[in-house]
Amino acid sequence: MYLSRFLSIHALWVTVSSVMQPYPLVWGHYDVCKTQIYTEEGKVWDYMACQPESTDMTKYLKVKLDPPDITCGDPPESFCAMGNPYMCNNECDASTPELAHPPELMFDFEGRHPSTFWQSATWKEYPKPLEVNITLSWSKTIELTDNIVITFESGRPDQMILEKSLDYGRTWQPYQYYATDCLDAFHMDPKSVKDLSQHTVLEIICTEEYSTGYTTNSKIIHFEIKDRFAFFAGPRLRNMASLYGQLDTTKKLRDFFTVTDLRIRLLRPAVGEIFVDELHLARYFYAISDIKVRGRCKCNLHATVCVYDNSKLTCECEHNTTGPDCGKCKKNYQGRPWSPGSYLPIPKGTANTCDTLQRYPPKFNRIWPNISSLEVSNPKQVAPKLALSTVSSVQVANHKRANVCDNELLHCQNGGTCHNNVRCLCPAAYTGILCEKLRCEEAGSCGSESGQGAPPRGSWGLLLFTGMLGTASPLVF
């Protein structure tokens, strides 16, 4: 008897566990940027791709409503209860805290009864459209990791568009359309996420699934992030390696789940019938009790921590990177072009750290082994009196790892541009490692008639110095 009871309890536990955990507790790995390992050379840092934890991003947003005076209560007005649209004795009054419904109530803690919620003014100006834009801004690039969930206290709107921005609100793209009749509202055939596939996951659809009008039990609207992840990671997101591989190699997919701002465009309130009841316009309004947006700071796989300071989110960058999104190399760590980290190979990924300009800093007092041959009148003087052709004669060990030019220390001269840190692309009149030499000098044709004068004499030393920096790392003695 005890054995059968134990087996029953065990079976029940397995069933409950599988139901309660349809998704992994941790969205992904990559929670460490570096670790110390032991090698033949001693302890060294082993760098790996890393990212911040997924968290509730509504704690860090700023909300803006358009029109700005669309919130109810100024002046006070009455509205109809949702459960009984003809019982219109509820009041909204911005001057009384118990009766006010400001925008911040869309993001406060839910679980109390009655719910707190933001509410718009009623449709008293019908037939003029009752339209509201709710813009959520982070002033930071974030990556969405879970469904966007909007809970309405009123009926769900008959027409709504969820939009995203990737450039801090300068331009907008639709994320998803919502309507009771997609064909009539947006000239689109109705679809759901279940109709999509790996090949069509980026398609912008109109869904009728969440627009059932003025009903008490239907309050929630979703934008399904995890269902889209599941096309690559499986229905329970168990194959995260597959998803990470797709995100790593497909920029459009990665950008699809990346935003700086979201905008909820409420275009028509829940009517519930074909015609608007013009005798009871106080029954038509928008009310939202909760918005959930879960994600992480985008740090280009170069940070595990994102700090919120002075109302601003910033990545605490590792791997010698810097910037709000760790989007560039630190000064003096530009030995190779910046690159984002990579999820591949699973499970540690690739850090793609920024390297120093020179792995072994040059010893400048030893760069000039034959300083007398450079015709320097004063050994302490940086500017030698010579033709710059001697720069090219400087031979360096392991020269393949040195930069010829960059945009920090080793500037191309006379309007030249640096190409991949390996050579300067010079204007037609100039040549040399850093475009420092007139072409006419090689032909011996420089003169007053050529129109090509020599550069100022004082610049020779700087050109020689920067040229030697670009080719003299590292030195072997």
FENCOR-V370703 format. One record per pair of residues at least 4 apart in sequence whose ideal C-beta (glycine too) atoms are under 8 Angstrom apart, sorted by the first residue. I is the first residue (numbers start at 1). J is the second residue. Records with the same first field share a line. If there is no record, write none. Layout:
I: J / J
//
This chain:
1: 5
2: 6
3: 7
4: 8
5: 9
6: 10
7: 11
8: 12
9: 13
10: 14
11: 15
12: 16
13: 17
14: 18
15: 19
16: 20
17: 21
18: 22
21: 25
22: 236
23: 226 / 236 / 237
24: 236 / 237 / 238 / 240
27: 54 / 145 / 146 / 240
28: 51 / 240 / 244
29: 240 / 347
30: 48 / 49 / 50 / 51 / 301 / 304 / 343 / 348 / 349
31: 50 / 51 / 53 / 304
32: 48 / 50 / 304
33: 47 / 48 / 50 / 302 / 303 / 304 / 318 / 319 / 351
34: 45 / 46 / 47 / 48 / 318 / 319 / 351
35: 45 / 46 / 48
36: 43 / 44 / 45 / 46
37: 43 / 44 / 45 / 46
38: 42 / 43
39: 43 / 44
47: 318 / 319 / 351 / 353
48: 348 / 349 / 350 / 351
49: 301 / 341 / 342 / 343 / 348 / 349 / 350 / 351 / 352
50: 299 / 301 / 302 / 303 / 304 / 318 / 341 / 351
51: 296 / 299 / 301 / 303 / 304
52: 296 / 297 / 299 / 303 / 304 / 305 / 306 / 315
53: 296 / 304
54: 145 / 146 / 294 / 295 / 296
55: 59 / 294 / 295 / 296
56: 292 / 293 / 294
57: 61 / 138 / 142 / 293 / 294 / 295
58: 107 / 136 / 291 / 292 / 293
59: 107 / 308
60: 138 / 140 / 308 / 313
61: 107 / 136 / 137 / 138 / 293
62: 136 / 137 / 138 / 139 / 311
63: 103 / 104 / 106 / 107 / 134 / 135 / 136 / 137
64: 68 / 134 / 135 / 137
65: 70 / 71 / 103 / 132 / 133 / 134 / 135
66: 70 / 132 / 133 / 135
67: 132
69: 74
70: 120 / 121 / 132
71: 94 / 101 / 102 / 103 / 118 / 119 / 120 / 121
72: 77 / 79 / 92 / 94 / 101 / 119 / 120 / 121 / 122 / 285
73: 77 / 92 / 93 / 94 / 95 / 99 / 100 / 101
74: 94 / 95
76: 91 / 92 / 93 / 94 / 95 / 99
77: 91 / 92 / 121 / 122 / 124 / 282
78: 88 / 89 / 90 / 91 / 92 / 282
79: 88 / 90 / 91 / 92 / 119 / 122 / 282 / 283 / 285
80: 84 / 85 / 86 / 87 / 88 / 90 / 280 / 282 / 283
81: 85 / 87 / 88 / 89 / 90
82: 153 / 154 / 155 / 214 / 216 / 287
83: 87 / 216
85: 214 / 272 / 280 / 283
86: 280 / 283
88: 280 / 282 / 283
91: 99
92: 99 / 100 / 101 / 119
93: 99 / 100
94: 100 / 102
95: 100
96: 100
101: 105 / 116 / 117 / 118 / 119 / 287
102: 118
103: 118 / 134
104: 108 / 118
105: 116 / 117 / 118 / 289
106: 117 / 118 / 134 / 288 / 289 / 290 / 291
107: 290 / 291
108: 116
110: 115 / 116 / 151 / 289 / 290
112: 116
115: 153 / 289 / 290
116: 289
117: 153 / 287 / 288 / 289 / 290
118: 287 / 288 / 289
119: 153 / 154 / 285 / 286 / 287
120: 130 / 132 / 266 / 285 / 286 / 287
121: 285
122: 281 / 282 / 283 / 284 / 285
123: 130 / 269 / 276 / 281 / 284 / 285
124: 281 / 282
125: 130
126: 130 / 276 / 278 / 281 / 284
127: 276
129: 267 / 268
130: 266 / 268 / 269 / 284 / 285 / 286
131: 265 / 266 / 267 / 268
132: 265 / 266 / 286
133: 263 / 264 / 265 / 266
134: 263 / 264 / 266 / 288
135: 169 / 261 / 262 / 263 / 264
136: 261 / 262 / 263 / 264 / 291 / 293
137: 168 / 169 / 260 / 261
138: 142 / 259 / 260 / 261 / 313
139: 168 / 260 / 312 / 313
140: 260 / 297 / 298 / 312 / 313 / 314 / 324 / 325
141: 166 / 258 / 259 / 260 / 297 / 298 / 324 / 325
142: 258 / 259 / 260 / 295 / 296 / 297 / 298 / 313
143: 257 / 258 / 295 / 296 / 297 / 298
144: 148 / 225 / 257 / 258 / 259 / 293 / 294 / 295
145: 225 / 257 / 294 / 295 / 296
146: 225 / 226 / 292 / 294 / 295
147: 222 / 223 / 224 / 225 / 226 / 227 / 292 / 294
148: 162 / 222 / 223 / 225 / 262 / 291 / 292 / 293
149: 220 / 221 / 222 / 290 / 291 / 292
150: 220 / 221 / 222 / 264 / 288 / 290 / 291 / 292
151: 219 / 220 / 221 / 288 / 289 / 290 / 291
152: 156 / 157 / 219 / 220 / 221 / 286 / 287 / 288 / 289
153: 219 / 287 / 288 / 289
154: 214 / 269 / 270 / 285 / 286 / 287
155: 213 / 214 / 215 / 218 / 269 / 270 / 272
156: 160 / 178 / 210 / 211 / 212 / 213 / 218 / 219 / 220 / 221 / 270
157: 178 / 211 / 266 / 267 / 268 / 269 / 270 / 286
158: 179 / 180 / 185 / 211 / 213 / 267 / 268 / 269 / 270 / 271
159: 178 / 179 / 180 / 185 / 186 / 211 / 267 / 268
160: 177 / 178 / 179 / 211 / 221 / 264 / 265 / 266 / 267
161: 174 / 176 / 177 / 178 / 264 / 265 / 267
162: 174 / 175 / 176 / 178 / 223 / 262 / 263 / 264 / 265
163: 172 / 173 / 174 / 175 / 262 / 263 / 264 / 265
164: 172 / 173 / 175 / 259 / 261 / 262 / 263
165: 169 / 170 / 171 / 172 / 173 / 259 / 260 / 261 / 262 / 263
166: 171 / 173 / 255 / 258 / 259 / 260
167: 171 / 260
168: 260 / 261
169: 260 / 261
172: 263
173: 204
174: 204
175: 204 / 223 / 262
176: 204 / 205 / 206 / 207 / 223
177: 182 / 185 / 186 / 188 / 204 / 205 / 206 / 207
178: 206 / 207 / 208 / 210 / 211 / 221
179: 184 / 185 / 186 / 190 / 206 / 208 / 211
180: 185 / 208 / 211 / 212 / 213
181: 185 / 208
182: 186 / 188 / 189 / 190 / 206 / 207 / 208
183: 187 / 188 / 189 / 190
185: 206 / 267 / 268
186: 206
188: 205 / 206
189: 206
190: 206 / 207 / 208
191: 195 / 196 / 203 / 205 / 206 / 207
192: 205 / 207 / 209
193: 205 / 207 / 224 / 227 / 228
194: 227
195: 205
196: 200 / 201 / 203 / 205 / 228 / 231
197: 201 / 231
198: 231 / 232
201: 228 / 231 / 253 / 256
202: 252 / 253 / 256
207: 211
210: 218 / 220 / 221 / 222
212: 218
213: 270 / 271 / 272
214: 270 / 271 / 272 / 283
215: 272
219: 289
224: 228
225: 229 / 257
226: 230 / 237
227: 231
228: 256 / 257
229: 233 / 237 / 243
230: 234 / 235 / 236 / 237
232: 239 / 242 / 243 / 246
233: 237 / 238 / 239 / 240 / 242 / 243
234: 238 / 239 / 242
237: 243
239: 243
240: 244
241: 245 / 346 / 347
242: 246
243: 247
244: 248 / 343 / 344 / 346
245: 249 / 343 / 344 / 346
246: 250 / 253
247: 253 / 254 / 257 / 343
248: 254 / 342 / 343 / 344
249: 344
250: 254
251: 255
252: 256
253: 257
254: 258
258: 298
262: 293
264: 291
266: 286
269: 284 / 285 / 286
270: 284
271: 275 / 276 / 284
273: 277
276: 281 / 284
277: 281 / 283
296: 306
297: 303 / 306 / 313 / 315 / 325
298: 315 / 325
299: 303 / 306 / 315 / 317 / 325 / 326
300: 321 / 325 / 326 / 327 / 340 / 341
301: 340 / 341 / 342 / 343 / 349 / 351 / 352
302: 315 / 317 / 318 / 319 / 321 / 326 / 340 / 341 / 351
303: 315 / 316 / 317 / 318 / 321 / 326
304: 316 / 318
305: 315 / 316
306: 313 / 314 / 315 / 316
307: 313 / 314 / 316
308: 312 / 313
309: 314
313: 324
314: 324
315: 323 / 324 / 325 / 326
317: 321 / 322 / 323 / 326
318: 326
319: 326 / 341 / 351 / 352 / 353 / 354
320: 329 / 330 / 333 / 353 / 354 / 355 / 356
321: 326 / 327 / 328 / 329 / 330 / 338 / 353 / 354
322: 326 / 328 / 329 / 330
323: 327 / 328
327: 338
328: 338
329: 333 / 334 / 338 / 354
330: 334 / 354
331: 408
332: 356 / 357 / 408
333: 354 / 355 / 356 / 357
334: 338 / 354 / 357 / 403 / 406 / 407 / 408
335: 354 / 355 / 356 / 357 / 358 / 359 / 401 / 403
336: 354 / 355 / 421
337: 420 / 421
338: 354
339: 352
340: 352
341: 349 / 350 / 351 / 352
342: 349 / 350 / 352
343: 349
344: 349 / 350
345: 349 / 350
355: 359
356: 361
357: 403 / 406 / 408 / 409 / 473
358: 362 / 402 / 473 / 474
359: 401 / 473 / 474
360: 473 / 474 / 475
361: 473
362: 367 / 469 / 472 / 473 / 474 / 475
363: 367 / 475
366: 475 / 477
367: 468 / 472 / 475
368: 374
370: 374
371: 376 / 379 / 384
372: 376
374: 384 / 386 / 390
375: 384 / 385 / 386
376: 381 / 384 / 385
377: 381 / 385
381: 461
382: 461 / 462 / 465
383: 458 / 460 / 461 / 462 / 464
384: 460 / 461 / 464
385: 460
386: 390 / 460 / 464
388: 432 / 436 / 437 / 460 / 463 / 464 / 467
389: 393 / 437
390: 394 / 464
391: 432 / 433 / 436 / 463 / 464 / 467 / 468 / 471
392: 432 / 433
394: 467 / 468 / 471 / 472
395: 399
396: 402 / 471 / 472 / 473 / 474 / 475
397: 474 / 475 / 476
398: 402 / 474 / 476
399: 471
401: 473 / 474
402: 470 / 471 / 472 / 473 / 474
403: 410 / 421 / 422 / 470
404: 410 / 418 / 421 / 422 / 423 / 424 / 433 / 470 / 471
405: 410 / 411 / 412 / 418 / 419 / 421 / 422 / 423 / 424 / 434 / 470
406: 410 / 411 / 418 / 421
407: 411 / 418
409: 466 / 469
410: 418 / 434 / 466 / 467 / 469 / 470
411: 418 / 434 / 466
412: 416 / 417 / 418 / 424 / 425 / 426 / 434 / 435
413: 424 / 430 / 434 / 435 / 436 / 455 / 463
414: 426 / 427 / 429 / 430 / 435 / 436 / 455
415: 427 / 430 / 435
416: 424 / 425 / 426 / 427 / 430 / 434 / 435
417: 424 / 425
418: 423 / 424 / 425
419: 423 / 424 / 425
423: 433
424: 432 / 433 / 434 / 435
426: 430 / 431 / 432 / 435
427: 435
428: 439
429: 438 / 439 / 440 / 452
430: 435 / 436 / 437 / 438 / 439
431: 435 / 437 / 438 / 439 / 442
432: 436 / 437
433: 467 / 470 / 471
434: 463 / 466 / 467 / 470
436: 455 / 463 / 467
437: 441 / 442
438: 446 / 452 / 454
439: 443
440: 444 / 445 / 446 / 450 / 452
441: 446
445: 450
446: 450 / 452 / 454
455: 459 / 460
458: 462
459: 463
460: 464
461: 465
462: 466
463: 467
464: 468
465: 469
466: 470
467: 471
468: 472
469: 473
//
